Amino acid sequence: MAPGSLSSFLPGTVNSGEARQPRCSTRKKKKKSKKNRHRHHPTREFKGTNSVWDLEFIPVPLGIWQSENTPYLKLWEDHSSAISRAAFVMIESVAANRAMPQVELVASFCPDSAFEELKSGCPIVTSALVSLLDDRTNDGLCALPRDYLGPLNAHQLYIELAKERFHVDNSRQGSIRAKSQRTVQPRQRNADRRLMYEKFILIASMLIYVLPRFITDLNRWSMMAIISTASVIQSRALRDSWYRHLAFEGFIGAVPPPNGYPTFQLAFDLPFFVVRMAPPHRPPKDPRGIRGNIPLRKVTDLSFLIRRPKKADPPTEIDFLCEAQVSVLIAGPDSWRWVAYCFVDTYFEHESRRESSESYHDEVVFDDDDDQVVFRPDPFTTGETEASCPILTPREYFLVVLESRLRHVKDEWHVLVTKLRHMIDEYIVTCPIMMTDSTSPGADDPAAVRRSRDWALKTKKLLRQLTQNLTATINQLESFKTDECFATVAGPSARYIPTILANIKQLGTFLQDLEFLGEDCDDYTAGPISQADIKQLSFYLSHEGNRDAKAQARAADSGQMMAFVMLFIFTPIALAAGVLSMQEKAIPPPLRPNSTSFIILVVVFMVLVWSAVGTLMNWKRIKSGIKDLLQPELYSVDLEHQG
């Protein structure tokens, strides 16, 4: 996955030697205390309770487990469908070949050509490490991980996700046992919990799986790696999340299970804006294209918000407003086997500060004695929790991730609103719309008023966009308060709910600040006007009228000049060229098709044109003169006739 697309940290499924990174790529570290790092250490809450949630999503029959090994796209292959892979996954029914906005958006972002590139492992796919996989199985007391693979590129991710998640033995006992995926490979544990990034659990005598998958800057190859390997349950859950993530839309809540065997879906999508500084000639840019290579996320130059003196040196860095989104989905057939996906935009960050699979990989700690991983940060929570001490129940894990990511989004809104307030207040104070300071143009310069009004219009448009986005996000988050899915959460994870509600309330404060800034802009352009302001405005309107009249006069003069050139210069030349371009027999003697004849004809036609124009322009005077000349003769003729 290329940098600048949703980097995938896929705590994920299988581990094989094919995708293993050289161990030398990670610094081998001894066990060390993490005194200076603030981390949560949630209790492993995988014991069942008597809540409605646990009673509804009880461990499912083994046949359902086996279906998790079959990609949904196998139906696409069996039916030889004419539609694309992404469109097939987005459409519920095989026969429903309908075009919906959701289908069109996802299909245009992830075309079938991405599958061929992904499968072949071309350089554009393998050039960047984009994912982390963390598969675990649990014996009821602790989560046992598969071998750590390190960061994977999109091609390696596809290879790992294509392997079977569960090793099913259809024996009389109906048990599930771990068996070798390759005859030469050691046994691999099942993957109950997959966090693209994935983790597993053992209940009683059964192996169960939990799998988290973390991806930054989701691009078409990482999406295709998931599309081509996801099971029916995963594909159904991913449809809405993919659309919302690409469409920059918000959501939070538990999605009711579709018809059929009960499955759960917990999801949140948080669209937001970040402000970052960058050189004017090298602004942040989202490399992911959609619908004719239009960037997936928009970037806005905020330099218009700051008034700089005319003679000031150009700034080396300016502020840019960047769209961003974080989307998390947790889905599965029961509370013991589920997959979590986390898609995070990071394209706007400098590479040295960017959240990536490599940045989390650098924090992994190995034991020098047995080369085992003793510490891994969980990318779902921006490294605030340890992946080596996972939360194995989906609702509790969802709350921990939501609290961490929502707090990050809240902090970005705080930075943005604070910066906007500072820039807008400074502009209004230092450059009133009816006045100018000593460093601005003179008070009689209408350009200053025009610039101020343009600034106010652009600023109000920007604030309106931010207000609408934040309002929609808060409206979605408000539904969390009444969501019955989380009402029965107990234990250590329940303490995250008040923090989440406090963050939602803080977002409401930022929304109010944006609305106040919009009112300040309205007052700036339509506030009370004093008598001096009225006189200045009258002067401005009068000055504008005179300026427009002068501009029209200059335009008329320019038109007359062009007409003069065309008529008195180009017309004779064109006529002379036309005469000499005729057949030689048709050219009247003594003219010949040579330069001398051409010059003579040009002069003759110029005289004729000038004479004709002069006659037309002075026709009244000529007519009057002719009348004066002829009138005495007519008078004498009349006298003779009378005599």
C-alpha positions in Angstrom: 0.0 0.0 0.0 1.5 3.3 -1.0 2.2 5.8 1.6 -0.6 8.2 1.8 -3.4 5.7 1.6 -5.1 4.0 4.5 -2.1 2.3 5.9 -3.2 -1.0 7.1 -2.3 -2.3 10.4 -4.0 -5.6 10.1 -3.6 -7.5 13.2 -4.5 -10.3 11.2 -4.6 -13.8 10.3 -2.2 -16.5 9.5 1.5 -16.3 9.7 3.7 -17.9 7.2 7.4 -17.8 6.4 6.5 -16.4 3.0 5.7 -13.0 4.4 8.1 -12.9 7.3 10.2 -9.8 7.4 13.9 -10.2 8.2 14.2 -10.0 12.0 17.1 -7.6 11.5 14.5 -5.0 10.4 13.5 -4.5 13.9 15.7 -3.6 16.8 16.1 -6.4 19.2 15.5 -5.1 22.6 15.6 -6.5 26.1 12.7 -6.4 28.4 12.3 -2.9 29.6 10.0 -1.0 31.9 7.6 1.5 30.4 7.6 4.0 33.2 7.5 7.0 30.9 4.7 5.8 28.7 1.1 6.3 29.6 -0.8 3.1 28.8 -4.1 1.6 29.7 -4.0 -2.0 31.0 -7.6 -3.3 30.6 -8.5 -6.5 32.2 -8.9 -9.5 29.8 -12.7 -9.6 29.7 -13.5 -12.7 27.8 -15.7 -14.5 30.4 -19.3 -14.7 29.4 -22.1 -13.0 31.4 -25.8 -13.3 31.5 -26.4 -10.1 29.5 -28.8 -10.0 26.5 -25.8 -9.5 24.3 -24.0 -12.8 25.5 -27.3 -14.7 25.3 -27.9 -13.6 21.7 -24.4 -14.1 20.4 -23.5 -17.5 21.9 -20.8 -19.6 20.3 -22.1 -20.9 16.9 -22.0 -24.4 15.4 -18.8 -25.6 13.8 -20.4 -25.4 10.4 -20.5 -21.6 10.7 -16.9 -21.6 11.6 -16.0 -23.5 8.4 -17.8 -20.9 6.3 -15.4 -18.3 7.5 -12.7 -20.1 5.5 -14.6 -19.5 2.2 -14.2 -16.1 0.5 -17.5 -14.4 -0.6 -15.9 -13.8 -4.0 -16.0 -17.6 -4.6 -19.6 -16.9 -5.6 -18.4 -14.4 -8.1 -16.1 -17.0 -9.7 -18.8 -19.7 -9.7 -21.3 -17.4 -11.5 -18.8 -15.8 -13.9 -20.4 -12.5 -13.1 -19.9 -9.7 -15.6 -19.7 -7.0 -12.9 -16.5 -6.1 -11.0 -15.4 -7.8 -7.8 -16.0 -4.8 -5.7 -19.5 -4.2 -7.2 -20.3 -7.9 -6.6 -19.4 -7.7 -2.9 -21.3 -4.4 -2.5 -24.5 -6.0 -4.0 -26.3 -8.4 -1.7 -28.0 -10.6 -4.4 -26.2 -12.2 -7.3 -29.1 -11.4 -9.5 -29.4 -7.8 -8.4 -27.3 -6.1 -11.0 -28.4 -2.6 -9.9 -26.3 0.6 -9.9 -26.4 2.4 -6.6 -24.3 5.3 -5.5 -22.6 3.1 -2.9 -21.8 0.5 -5.4 -20.5 3.0 -8.0 -18.3 4.8 -5.5 -16.6 1.7 -4.1 -16.3 0.0 -7.5 -14.7 3.1 -9.0 -12.2 3.3 -6.2 -11.3 -0.4 -6.3 -11.4 -1.6 -10.0 -10.6 -5.2 -11.0 -7.2 -4.1 -12.3 -6.1 -3.7 -8.7 -6.5 -7.5 -8.2 -4.2 -8.3 -11.0 -1.6 -5.8 -9.7 -2.1 -7.2 -6.2 -1.7 -10.8 -7.2 1.3 -10.3 -9.4 3.1 -8.3 -6.7 4.2 -5.5 -9.0 6.5 -2.8 -7.6 3.7 -0.2 -7.0 2.1 -2.7 -4.7 5.1 -4.0 -2.8 7.0 -0.8 -2.5 5.4 0.2 0.9 4.8 -1.8 4.1 1.3 -1.1 5.0 -0.1 -3.7 7.5 0.5 -5.6 10.7 -1.1 -8.9 11.6 -1.6 -10.2 15.1 -3.3 -13.6 15.2 -4.0 -15.2 18.6 -5.8 -18.2 20.1 -6.8 -18.4 23.7 -6.9 -21.3 26.2 -9.3 -19.5 28.6 -6.5 -17.9 30.6 -4.3 -16.1 28.2 -4.2 -15.2 24.5 -1.4 -17.1 22.7 -0.2 -15.3 19.5 1.0 -16.8 16.3 4.5 -15.8 15.1 5.0 -12.1 14.7 5.4 -11.3 11.0 6.4 -7.6 11.1 5.0 -5.1 8.7 3.6 -6.5 5.4 3.0 -4.9 2.0 -0.3 -5.3 0.3 0.8 -8.4 -1.7 2.0 -10.1 1.5 -1.2 -9.1 3.2 -3.2 -10.8 0.5 -1.2 -14.0 0.8 -1.8 -14.2 4.5 -5.5 -13.4 4.4 -6.0 -16.0 1.7 -5.0 -18.7 4.1 -7.6 -20.6 6.1 -8.5 -18.9 9.3 -9.9 -22.0 11.0 -8.5 -25.5 10.8 -11.6 -27.7 10.8 -11.5 -31.5 11.4 -14.8 -33.0 10.4 -14.4 -35.9 12.8 -17.1 -37.6 14.9 -16.2 -35.4 17.9 -16.9 -32.4 15.7 -13.9 -30.6 17.1 -11.6 -28.0 15.6 -8.0 -28.7 15.8 -4.9 -26.8 14.6 -3.1 -28.5 11.8 -0.3 -27.6 9.6 -1.1 -25.2 6.7 1.9 -26.5 4.8 3.4 -29.9 5.5 6.8 -28.3 6.1 5.5 -25.7 8.4 4.9 -26.0 12.2 1.3 -26.0 13.4 -0.4 -22.6 13.4 -3.0 -21.7 15.9 -6.5 -20.8 14.8 -7.4 -17.1 14.4 -10.5 -16.4 16.6 -9.8 -12.7 16.9 -8.5 -10.8 13.9 -7.8 -7.1 14.2 -6.2 -6.8 10.9 -4.5 -7.3 13.5 -6.0 -10.6 14.7 -6.4 -12.5 18.0 -7.7 -15.9 19.0 -9.4 -17.6 21.9 -9.9 -21.1 23.3 -13.1 -21.8 25.1 -13.5 -25.3 26.7 -12.1 -27.7 24.1 -12.6 -25.4 21.2 -10.3 -22.9 19.5 -11.9 -19.6 18.8 -10.7 -16.6 16.9 -10.6 -12.8 17.2 -8.9 -10.8 14.4 -8.1 -7.1 14.3 -6.9 -5.4 11.1 -5.5 -1.9 11.1 -4.9 0.0 7.8 -3.7 3.5 7.3 -4.6 5.5 4.1 -6.7 2.7 2.7 -6.0 2.4 -1.0 -7.3 0.1 -3.8 -4.8 -2.6 -3.2 -5.3 -3.0 0.5 -9.1 -2.9 -0.1 -8.8 -5.5 -2.8 -6.7 -7.7 -0.5 -9.7 -7.7 1.9 -12.4 -7.9 -0.8 -10.8 -11.0 -2.4 -10.4 -12.9 0.9 -13.3 -11.8 3.2 -16.0 -14.3 4.1 -19.7 -13.7 3.7 -20.1 -12.3 7.2 -17.2 -9.9 6.8 -18.2 -8.8 3.4 -21.8 -7.9 4.5 -20.4 -5.9 7.4 -17.8 -4.1 5.3 -20.1 -2.7 2.6 -21.5 0.2 4.6 -18.1 1.0 6.3 -16.3 1.1 3.0 -18.9 3.5 1.5 -19.0 5.8 4.5 -15.2 5.9 4.6 -14.9 6.8 1.0 -17.8 9.2 1.1 -16.6 11.1 4.2 -19.7 10.3 6.2 -20.1 9.7 9.9 -21.8 6.9 11.8 -21.7 5.2 15.2 -23.7 2.3 16.6 -24.6 -1.4 16.5 -26.0 -2.5 13.1 -28.9 -5.0 13.4 -28.0 -8.4 12.0 -29.3 -9.2 8.5 -31.6 -12.1 7.8 -30.1 -15.5 8.6 -27.8 -16.5 11.4 -27.4 -13.8 14.0 -24.2 -11.8 13.6 -23.2 -8.5 15.2 -21.7 -5.3 13.7 -20.2 -2.5 15.8 -19.0 0.4 13.8 -18.0 4.1 14.1 -16.9 6.5 11.4 -15.5 9.9 12.4 -14.9 12.4 9.6 -12.9 15.4 10.8 -10.5 18.1 9.6 -6.9 18.7 10.5 -4.8 21.8 10.0 -1.1 21.3 9.0 1.6 23.6 7.9 3.6 22.9 4.7 5.5 24.9 2.0 3.2 26.7 -0.4 4.7 24.8 -3.4 4.4 21.4 -1.6 1.0 21.2 0.0 -0.3 17.9 1.5 -1.9 15.8 -1.1 -3.9 12.5 -0.9 -2.4 10.2 -3.6 -5.6 8.1 -3.7 -7.7 9.0 -6.7 -11.3 8.4 -7.3 -13.6 9.2 -10.3 -11.1 10.5 -12.8 -8.1 10.8 -10.5 -9.8 13.3 -8.2 -8.1 13.2 -4.8 -10.2 11.2 -2.3 -9.6 13.8 0.4 -9.7 17.6 -0.2 -7.0 20.0 0.9 -7.8 23.7 1.3 -5.2 26.6 1.4 -5.9 28.8 4.5 -3.5 31.5 3.6 -6.4 33.8 2.7 -7.3 34.1 6.4 -4.1 36.0 7.2 -3.6 39.6 6.1 0.0 40.3 5.2 1.6 43.6 4.2 2.3 44.0 0.5 6.0 44.3 0.9 6.3 41.4 3.4 8.4 38.4 2.4 6.5 35.4 1.2 6.0 32.8 4.0 8.0 29.6 3.9 5.1 27.6 5.3 1.3 28.2 5.3 -1.7 26.4 6.9 -3.6 23.8 5.0 -7.0 22.3 6.0 -7.1 18.6 5.2 -10.0 16.2 5.3 -9.5 13.0 7.3 -11.5 10.1 8.6 -11.1 7.2 11.0 -13.4 4.2 10.5 -13.6 1.1 12.8 -15.7 -2.0 12.3 -16.0 -5.0 14.5 -18.1 -7.9 13.2 -18.6 -11.6 13.8 -21.0 -14.4 14.5 -20.5 -14.4 18.2 -18.5 -12.7 21.0 -15.6 -15.2 20.7 -14.9 -15.0 17.0 -14.8 -11.6 15.4 -12.8 -9.4 13.1 -12.0 -5.8 13.6 -11.0 -3.3 10.9 -9.5 0.2 11.5 -9.0 2.5 8.5 -7.2 5.7 9.3 -6.1 8.7 7.1 -2.6 9.9 7.7 -1.6 11.3 4.3 -1.4 14.8 5.7 1.4 14.1 8.2 5.1 14.4 7.5 6.7 11.0 7.1 8.7 11.4 10.3 5.4 11.9 12.3 3.1 9.7 10.3 1.2 6.9 12.0 2.3 3.8 10.1 2.9 0.1 10.4 6.6 0.8 10.6 6.2 3.3 13.4 4.4 0.7 15.5 6.9 -2.0 14.5 9.7 0.1 15.8 8.1 0.0 19.3 8.0 -3.8 19.4 10.2 -5.2 22.2 11.8 -8.7 21.8 13.3 -10.8 24.5 17.0 -11.4 24.0 16.8 -14.9 25.4 14.2 -16.6 23.2 13.5 -13.9 20.6 9.8 -13.7 21.6 7.8 -10.5 21.5 7.3 -9.2 25.0 5.6 -5.9 24.1 3.6 -4.7 21.1 1.5 -1.5 20.9 -2.0 -1.8 19.7 -2.4 0.5 16.7 -6.2 0.6 17.1 -5.7 2.7 20.2 -2.8 4.7 18.8 -0.5 2.5 20.9 -2.1 3.5 24.2 -2.9 -0.2 25.0 -0.7 -3.3 24.6 -1.6 -5.8 22.0 0.1 -8.4 24.1 -2.6 -7.9 26.8 -5.7 -7.9 24.5 -9.3 -7.3 25.3 -11.0 -10.3 23.8 -14.7 -9.3 24.0 -15.9 -7.1 21.1 -18.1 -4.6 22.9 -15.4 -3.8 25.5 -12.7 -3.5 22.8 -15.0 -1.3 20.7 -15.4 1.1 23.7 -11.6 1.3 24.3 -10.9 2.0 20.6 -13.8 4.6 20.4 -12.5 6.4 23.5 -9.0 6.6 22.1 -9.9 7.6 18.5 -12.6 10.0 19.5 -10.2 11.8 21.9 -7.7 12.1 19.0 -10.5 13.6 16.8 -11.5 16.0 19.6 -8.0 17.2 19.9 -7.7 17.9 16.2 -11.0 19.9 16.3 -9.6 21.8 19.3 -6.5 22.8 17.4 -8.4 23.8 14.3 -11.0 25.9 16.1 -8.4 27.6 18.2 -6.3 28.5 15.1 -9.4 29.8 13.2 -10.4 31.9 16.1 -7.0 33.5 16.3 -6.7 34.2 12.6 -10.3 35.6 12.2 -10.1 37.8 15.3 -6.7 39.2 14.2 -8.1 40.0 10.7 -11.2 41.7 12.0 -9.3 43.8 14.6 -6.4 44.9 12.3 -8.4 45.4 9.1 -11.9 46.7 9.7 -14.0 46.7 6.6 -14.6 50.5 6.6 -11.1 51.5 7.8 -7.5 50.7 7.2 -4.4 50.9 9.4 -1.2 52.6 8.5 0.3 49.5 6.8 -2.8 49.1 4.6 -3.8 51.0 1.5 -5.2 54.5 2.0 -8.7 54.9 3.3 -9.8 56.1 -0.2 -8.6 52.9 -1.8 -11.7 50.8 -2.7 -9.5 47.7 -3.3 -9.1 47.4 0.5 -12.9 47.3 1.0 -13.3 44.8 -1.8 -10.6 42.5 -0.4 -12.2 42.6 3.1 -15.6 41.7 1.7 -14.1 38.8 -0.3 -12.3 37.6 2.8 -15.5 37.6 4.7 -17.4 35.6 2.0 -14.6 33.0 1.8 -14.4 32.7 5.6 -18.1 32.2 6.0 -18.1 29.6 3.3 -15.3 27.7 5.1 -17.0 28.0 8.5 -20.3 26.7 7.0 -18.5 23.6 5.7 -16.9 22.9 9.1 -20.1 23.5 11.0 -22.1 21.2 8.8 -19.5 18.4 9.1 -19.3 18.8 12.9 -23.0 19.0 13.3 -23.5 15.7 11.4 -20.8 14.0 13.4 -22.3 15.1 16.7 -25.8 14.0 15.7 -24.4 10.6 15.0 -22.5 10.5 18.3 -25.6 11.5 20.2 -27.2 8.1 19.3 -24.4 6.4 21.4 -26.1 7.7 24.5 -29.3 5.7 23.9 -27.7 2.6 22.3 -28.9 -0.4 24.3 -26.0 -2.4 23.0 -23.6 -0.8 25.4 -26.0 -0.3 28.3 -25.1 -3.7 29.8 -21.3 -3.3 29.6 -19.8 -3.9 33.0 -16.3 -4.2 34.4 -13.3 -2.0 33.8 -14.3 -1.1 30.2 -17.5 0.6 31.5 -15.4 3.5 32.8 -14.7 4.5 29.2 -18.4 5.4 28.6 -18.3 8.7 30.7 -15.1 9.7 29.0 -16.7 9.1 25.6 -19.7 11.2 26.6 -17.5 14.0 27.9 -15.6 14.1 24.5 -18.9 14.3 22.7 -19.9 17.2 24.9 -16.6 18.9 24.1 -17.3 18.6 20.4 -20.5 20.5 21.0 -18.5 23.3 22.5 -16.3 23.5 19.4 -19.4 23.6 17.3 -20.7 26.5 19.2 -17.4 28.3 18.8 -17.6 27.8 15.0 -21.1 29.3 15.0 -19.9 32.3 17.0 -17.1 32.8 14.5 -19.7 32.8 11.7 -21.7 35.4 13.5 -18.5 37.5 13.9 -18.1 37.4 10.1 -21.7 38.5 9.6 -21.2 41.4 12.0 -18.0 42.3 10.2 -19.8 42.8 6.9 -23.2 44.0 8.2 -22.6 45.7 11.5 -23.8 49.1 12.6 -22.6 51.9 10.3 -21.7 55.3 11.6 -22.1 58.6 9.7 -18.4 58.6 8.9 -18.8 55.1 7.5 -21.8 56.2 5.4 -19.8 59.1 3.9 -16.9 56.7 3.2 -19.3 54.2 1.6 -20.8 57.0 -0.6 -17.3 58.0 -1.6 -16.5 54.4 -2.3 -19.6 53.9 -4.5 -18.9 57.2 -6.4 -15.3 56.2 -6.9 -16.4 52.8 -8.2 -18.8 54.5 -10.7 -16.0 56.8 -12.0 -13.6 53.9 -12.2 -16.1 51.9 -14.2 -16.7 54.9 -16.6 -13.0 55.3 -17.1 -12.7 51.6 -17.8 -15.4 51.8 -20.4 -13.7 54.8 -22.1 -10.4 53.0 -22.2 -12.2 50.0 -23.7 -13.8 52.2 -26.4 -10.4 53.8 -27.2 -8.9 50.3 -27.6 -11.7 49.3 -29.9 -11.2 52.4 -32.1 -7.5 51.7 -32.3 -8.1 48.1 -33.4 -10.6 49.2 -36.0 -8.1 51.8 -37.4 -5.4 49.1 -37.7 -7.7 46.6 -39.4 -9.2 49.1 -41.8 -6.3 51.3 -42.8 -3.4 48.8 -42.7 -4.6 45.2 -43.0 -7.4 45.8 -45.5 -5.1 47.3 -48.2 -2.6 44.6 -47.7 -5.3 41.9 -48.0 -6.7 43.5 -51.2 -3.3 43.8 -52.8 -2.5 40.2 -52.0 -5.9 39.1 -53.4 -5.3 40.9 -56.7 -1.8 39.5 -57.2 -2.9 36.0 -56.3 -5.2 35.8 -59.4 -4.0 34.1 -62.6 -1.4 36.1 -64.4 -3.7 36.7 -67.4 -6.3 38.3 -65.2 -3.9 40.7 -63.6 -4.2 44.1 -65.4 -1.0 45.4 -67.0 1.4 46.8 -66.2 1.1 44.9 -62.9 2.9 41.7 -62.4 3.0 39.2 -59.4 6.1 40.7 -57.9 7.0 42.8 -54.8 7.0 46.1 -56.7 3.5 45.6 -57.9 2.5 44.5 -54.4 3.8 47.7 -52.8 2.2 49.9 -55.5 -1.2 48.2 -55.0 -0.9 48.5 -51.2 -0.3 52.2 -51.5 -3.1 52.6 -54.0 -5.6 50.7 -51.9 -4.5 52.6 -48.8 -5.2 55.9 -50.6 -8.6 54.6 -51.8 -9.5 53.4 -48.3 -8.4 56.6 -46.7 -10.3 58.6 -49.3 -13.5 56.5 -48.9 -13.3 56.8 -45.1 -12.6 60.5 -45.3 -15.5 61.0 -47.6 -17.9 59.1 -45.3 -16.7 60.9 -42.2 -17.0 64.4 -43.9 -20.0 63.6 -46.2 -22.2 66.3 -44.6 -19.6 69.0 -45.1 -18.9 67.8 -48.7 -22.6 67.7 -49.4 -23.0 71.2 -48.0 -20.1 72.5 -50.1 -21.5 71.0 -53.3 -24.8 72.6 -52.6 -23.1 76.0 -52.0 -21.2 75.7 -55.3 -24.3 74.8 -57.3 -26.7 77.2 -55.7 -25.4 80.5 -57.4 -25.7 78.9 -60.8 -29.2 77.8 -60.1 -30.0 81.3 -58.9 -28.7 82.9 -62.1 -30.6 80.4 -64.3 -33.8 81.3 -62.5 -33.2 85.1 -63.1 -32.7 84.6 -66.8 -35.8 82.5 -67.0 -37.8 85.2 -65.2 -36.4 87.9 -67.5 
